Structure formats: C-alpha cells, structure tokens
C-alpha cells in the first residue's frame, strides 16, 4: 500500500499543471516536475543542481527569494508568496506559491517544496475590473472612488507631505444640456476633461467627481502653483466649445484647498467646494444683468 501511495504521489507530481520544485538549503533544485520543465523550457536533468533564482525568479525578486529560503530553513516555517517568474523566452508570468519545509530523518529542515500556480490572467482580469470600477465611463477620467483613494494616500502622514486640490464646477452647463440635449452635453464634458488634463501637471490626478464637477489633485505643487493653475483653468474655459449649431460659451468656477497630512479627504473636498461656491457667487454678482 505504501508503495502504491508513493507511486500515486509521483504520478500526481508528474501530471499536475502546477509548477512543482524542490530546492535544498543552498537553493539548488533537486526536483522539478514536467510542468516546470515546460514552463522554463529546460529539461529536468539540466534544472537539477542549478540555483533556483538563477532559473526562473525575476531579477528584482531574487533577494527576497533568497531571504525566504534562508528563513524557512532556519525557522522550519515557509510562507505563501506571489511574484513574477520568467518563463521560456524571458516571458514574465505571475505565480502564486505555496511553500512548505521538508524535514530530514532527524527532523531538521533540509529543503523547500514550492507548488506554483500561474495566476497571470486572473491578476490581469482583476486589474481590468479594478480600473473599470475606478474610471468614469464617459470621460475616461478617474471617478469619485479613485479620487478619494488617491486623496486618502496623499493625506497619509506616514507617506506624504500633503496635497493641493482644485475643485471645478461648470457654469451654464445645465443651459447647454437643456437646449441641445444630453448627447451634446456629454460631448462637452468629454472636451472639459481633455482641457483639464492638458492643463494639469505630469503627476496630477484629474478626476470627475460627478455631474459637471471635476477635481485636480496635485501632490507636488504648493499654494502658489495651485493659484496659477486655477487662473489657467478659468482662462482656458473662456474659449468657447464647439457645438452642433455653433460655439457654446460656458465658464467654470474654481475653488482651491490645501490638504495637510492627517486630514480627512471629505474635509479637504468640502473646503475646496466652499471656495468654489464663493468664486461662483462673486462671478454672479459681477455679471451684468438685463433690466
């Protein structure tokens, strides 16, 4: 029965699509299954004796891989990991690894067995779904969810020195939408997104908060740069937009706020929103009225 069990175990290792590899305490490969042969394009006879991280581990992960093996041999405990492996031809694949320590007859750690699963497509699919969930479908800009995530990171006192925020609300957009229809209004919003992206800095995030509200988040610029950007946005929006029946004249009201490390994202957004409404009120009061 034991013999049968051993034969069955060997058959499983040979037939599984999982990448099975056993490395000794020096990191040298002592066993590689056919799936790993196909993955690397190297026969098992040539794999045996080679240092594993010279064969398939991505260069930037080599030190981590060496440390993981050393710690596992020292402590007798190996942990699951995920990283990039190099397949035949140098193609990168994302591999999820289940690692376990093998013990010798005296009960001492002597080798590591790694069972790897190729999760490249799964991770790419997850990334696409995450991008879709954080993208405004009309303009292609990051949406409210993405903005708040980025703002939260920018306000993290452990990782950032703060940020600057530009809150933009279109003037007379509702009039355009009501007169020309939603298709024209949608096209105008797409052009608004293009103009804002063209004015923003390289490291700035331009997001659509919702409706006709847009935000520019900058982690590199200070208050003076923010004021200059606000002026540039107002000037750029004085240029009419093209419509089906001629030019469309809309404006933009802009509010700014500086976010300090440790602040809540909602507080910074609210402060910029209030500044925007102040700018809009001043514009309304200064515009000429028909008597």
Secondary structure, 3 states (H helix, E strand, C coil): CHHHHHHHHHHHHHHCCCEEEEEECCCEEEEECHHHHHHHCCCHHHHCCCEHHHHCECHHHHHHHHHHHHHHHHHCCCCCEEEEEECHHHCEEEEEEEEEEEECCCCCEEEEEEEEEECHHHHHHHHHHHHHHCECCCCCCECHHHHHHHHHHHCCCCCCCCEEEEEEEEECHHHHHHHHCHHHHHHHHHHHHHHHHHHCCCCCEEEEEECCEEEEEECCCCHHHHHHHHHHHHHHCCCCEEECCEEECCEEEEEEEEECCCCCHHHHHHHHHHHHHHHHHHHHHHCCCCC
